[in-house]
Amino acid sequence: MALMATTTAVAERCDPQPQPRTAFGRLVPYDHPIVAHGTFKISERDVRYLRLRIKVHDEAPDDWAIYITDQYGRPLQSFDQRSSTGRTFWTDRFKQTNINVSGTSASAGKELGLVSAYVAMPASAEATYYSTKIKGKSDWLPLYPRAGLMEAYAPDYQRRFGSSIGMLIATYNAGSNIGWTCSGFALKYKGRDWFVTANHCGSPVNVPGLAWHDSIRVGMFIDFSWDNDDVSREYIVAGNAISDPKKDLAILPISPLQRDASPPSLKLGARAEPLPDKLFAIHHPASDKKVASTCSPHDLITREGVQLILHDCDMEAGSSGAPLMDGDGVVWGIHVAGHEKNAAGVCDSVNKAVSVIELKALIDREVR
């Protein structure tokens, strides 16, 4: 279907304001001690979820226990020496925005540890449509129907792949609190769980040199259930990212925060062409719940040695890393860029996905 071509890289977006990542959430340094038989409150307004980072002191007694409850004392989560994953760990995300933290031990008044930080995630993030077929409008459909609402939603053949799609949530503190999100998908390879996304999702927009640095990975989560529900299916980045800035691809080793079976892995396509007549993407535009965009691939090109699929699936800031799939859920590309100005300064009105062949080459070369 598509002819191979070579073009010159042009990275200037048509609209200078929107970014490939959506600003979202705050990392709040806290450092509040947790004392045996003591309780304190963390309270936020206008946020969708809170998540706490807890650090247990090395000298804490063996019988320490830490309890998280809502403002009325109803239990949300608890930890002790047997259940914690280490001396420093993150809680689940809590829909409650007024949280009590308490500690117990036979040593009354003993300092057990501290809440070293927390993440506050708002209900939504604002972004301007920057890569849609009709400027200012999108044609994507919610992946899941909403009870009581008569509205169109994605067809069954697309929805059955939704549990493989996650939203990468990242936070960083460098004098100011920065948060952002991207999309991506689960992949099982050589017995390990991985998350595939765009490489530019590994750092704040203004500090690209920090991509996947430890200081960022510690506050990074992949949420496979960011769908306006109370379910918490979340993973942490459990090791160094495998990345290729030129291809704008990253593969992250992940492990669950809770006891949970791995999300289903998507299948990678075996070839670059001929491209199917129809493709679709499942993604988290503007840090929102999953949606499905259906489109036609326009062409397969080579730009600076990297194979790219040009497509017209409606995308948005936060959609980077989303898989471009056929009706069988086979991945043909990974969305990495929106509309850009060409060499003549004219908006090209097409989106770009890195070919799955580039992803397979990266995996074969780097994953041992």
N, C-alpha and C positions, 0 to 999 in steps of 0.2 A: 504493500500500500504506500509506504513512505520511501522517499529517496534520501540518501545520505548527503549531507552538505556540510560545509565548514563556514563558521561565522566568526566575527570578532566579538569578544566579550564586552557587553555593555551592561553596567550594573546600576545605572541611575534609574530609580523608580519614576513612573509617570507622575505620581502624586508625591511630593517630597515629605509630606507629614506622616502617613502611616508607616509602621515598621513591620518587619517580618515576624517579630514577636509582639505579643500583646502585654502591655504593662498591667500587672495583676498581683495583688497581695503585698504584705509588709512583713519583714523579718524584724522582730522587736527584741533587742537585747534586754535581759530582765535581771538575772542573778538574784533571785529571792530565795533565802534559805528554807529548806523543809526540815522542820523540827519535830521530834517525837512528841505526840500529843498536842501538836499545834496545828492551826488551820489558817489559811489565808485565801483571798479571793483574787481571781483575774477576771476583769470585766472589759468588754469591748462593745462598741455600738456599730451598727450598719455593716456587719460582716456576716458571711454565710457560714464559715467554719473557723474554729480555733484548733491549733495543734501545739502541744508543748514539748520542749526538749528538756529532758531530765538528766541530771548528772549526779550519780551516787558517789559519795566520798569513799575513798579507799579505806578509811578508818571507821566506816559505818559498822555498827554491830551486825552480827549474822542474822539477827531476827528482824531486820528492818522491813517495813512494808509501807508503800505509798499508795494513797487512795485519791482518785479523782471523782468528784461528784458534781451534780448540778447545783444550782443555788438553793434547792430545797433538800439537798442531802441524798438524792437518788444516785446510786452508783453508776458510773460511766466506764471506768477502767481501773484496775489495780495492778500493782507490781510488787514482787518480792525477789529474793535471791534466786529462787528456782525459775520464776517466770520471765525475768528480764533477759534481754539479749546481750547485755554487757553492762559496763558501768555508765555509759552514756547512751541514751536511746530516745526515740520520739514516741509520743502517744499516737493513738488513732486521731482522725479528725473528728472534732465534736461540733455538732450543729448548735449546741447551747453556747451562748456567748457570755454567760456568767458562770464561772467554774470555781469550785472550791478544791484546794489541794491540802491534804493532811498527811501526817506520818505517824506510824506507831512503832514502838520498840519497848522492851522491858526497861531500857535506860531512858526514863522520862527526861525531856528537855534536851536530849542528845541531838546534835545537828546531823541529819542523815545524808543530806545532799542539797541540791538546789534546782530550781527551774532556771536554766541558763538562758533561755530564749523562748519565744513563741512566734508562730506564724499566724497572721490574721488574713483570711481570704475573703474578699468581698463577694457580693452576690453576682456581680458581673463586671466586665471590663468594657470600656467604650473604645471603638475603633471605627474608622471611616472605611467603607467598602473601597477596596483598592484594586481588586482583580476579578471583577464580575463582568458578565457579558453585557449587562445594562448598568451603566454607572449609577450607583446609589441604590441598587436593588439586587436581591439574590434570588436564585431559583432553587436553592437547596431545600430539603425536606427534613423535618425532625425524624430521627431514627426510630423513636418509640412513640406510640400514641399516648396522649394524655387523657386520663379519665375524665369523662364528662364533656370533652371538647370535640366538636365536629370539625376536624381539620384534616388536610391531607398529610400523610406521613410516608416514610420510605417503604418500598415493597419488601415482601418477605425475603427474596433472594439477596437483598442487600443487608437487611437487618440481621440475618443469621451470622454475619461476620463481625457484628458490632462489639462482641465481648473481647475481640482481639485488639481493639483500638484503645489507646490510652491517651491521657493528657499529661504531658510533662509540666510539672509545676516547680519553678526554681525561684529561690530568693537569695539575696546577697546584701551584705551591709558594708558599705565603703564610705562611711560618713553620712550617707543617706540610705534609706531603705529602698531597695529595688526588688521588684518581682516581675516575673514574666511567665508565659506559657507557650507551649508548642504542642503538636500532635505527633503520633507515632504508632507503631504496632509491635505486637509480640512475635518473637521468632524463637523456636527451639532449634539449637544446633550443637552437636557433639555433647548432648546430655545436659546442656546449660540453658537457662532462660535469658534471653536478650531482648532489648528494646531498641528498635531502629527508628532514628529520627534524623533531622538535618543537623549538620555540624554547627551552624550558626546559632542553634538553640542552647549551646553550652556556655554562653556568657552574656552579660548585659550588652546592649547595642553599642554603648560607648566604650566598652573595654573588651574588644574581641580577643586580646592576648590572654585572657583568663579562661578561655574555653575549657571546660571540664576540670578546672583546678580543684584541688581538695576542698578549698574554702567555699566553693560553690556546690560541689557534690554533697557536702554534709547537709545542706538545706534543700535538697532536690528530691522530688517524689514523682512517681508515675501512678496516676489514679485511673484505674480501668472502670470506675463506676462514678464518673462525674456526670450524672444524668438526672439531677434534681431528685435524688433519692437519699435514703439514710444508710445505704449499704456502703461499707468501707472495704474496697478491694484495692489495696495500695501496695506499692513496691518501692524499695529504696535502690539507689545505684550502689551495687555491692562490689565495686572495683573500678579500675581505670577504664576509661572509655577508649574504644578503638575508633579512631577518626581519620578523616581525610579532608582537609580544608579545601583542596582543589575540587574534589567531587561534591563537597558540602554534605557529607554523610558521616553519621556517627552510629556506633553500635555499643550499647551499654549493657554490662552484666547486671542483672537485677535479682533481688530476693524479696519475698513478701514480708510486710510488717506484721501480718497476722497469719495464723495457720490457714492456708488456702492452696488449693490445687492451682497449677500454673494456668494462666489464660491460654486459650487455644492458639496455636501457632499458625500464621498464614503461610501459604506456599509461595515460593519464589518462582517466577517464570524462567523457562530454560533458554529463551532466545530473546533477541531485541526486536525482531520483525519477522513477518508482517504484523503490524499493530492491529488489534481488534477494532471493529467499527465503532464499538461503544465501550466506554470505561466508566467507572464511578469511583469516588473517593469518600471515605468516612473520616470526619475530622472534627476538631473543636474550634470553630471560628470565634475569635474575640473571647476566648476563655469560657465559652458557653457549652451546653450539653452537645452530645454527638448529633451531627447532621450528615446527610448523604447528598453529594452532588454528582449528577450524571452528565456525561459530556462525550464529545468526539475528539479523539486525538488528531491534531492537525498535521504533524510531521515528526520525523525523527532526525535530529541534526547532531553534528559534532561541534562543540564550542570549546576551544582551547584543549582539545584532546579528550573531552568528556561528552559522552552520549546523553542527549537531553530529549525528552518527549515534550513537544509543544501541545498544549491542550487548552480547552475552554471550560473545564470544571470550575464553577464559581468558588473562589477561595477568599480568605480574609487573613488579616494578621492573626497569628495563632494557629493557622492551618499547616504551617511548615512541618514536614516530616510525615504527612499523611500518605498512606499507600494509594496508588492508582491501580484499581483491580478490574478484572473482567468478571463476568457473571458467575464464574466458578470460584471466585475469591482468590485467584492467582494474581500475585503482584507483578505489575509491569513497570512501575516507576514509583519514585518517592518525590512528592512535591517539595520544591525548595525555593521557588521565586515566583513573584507575580508579574504584573505588567511593567515593562521597562521601556525607556526611550531607545530607539535604534540610533545608528550612526548619524542619521539626518535630524535627530532630535524629535522624531515623531513616535508617539506611543505605539508599541507593537500589538497591544490588546490580546496577548496570549500569555498563558502561565507556563511554567517550566517544571518538569519533573525529571530527576536523574534516572536514567534507565536502570532497571533491575540488574542488568549485566554488570554495571559498575559496582553495585552492591555485592554481587556474588564474587567479583574479583577481589574486593576488599576483604570479604570474609575468608575466602580461600587463602589469601596472602597472610592475614594477620591472626586469625583464630586458630589456636593450637589445641 
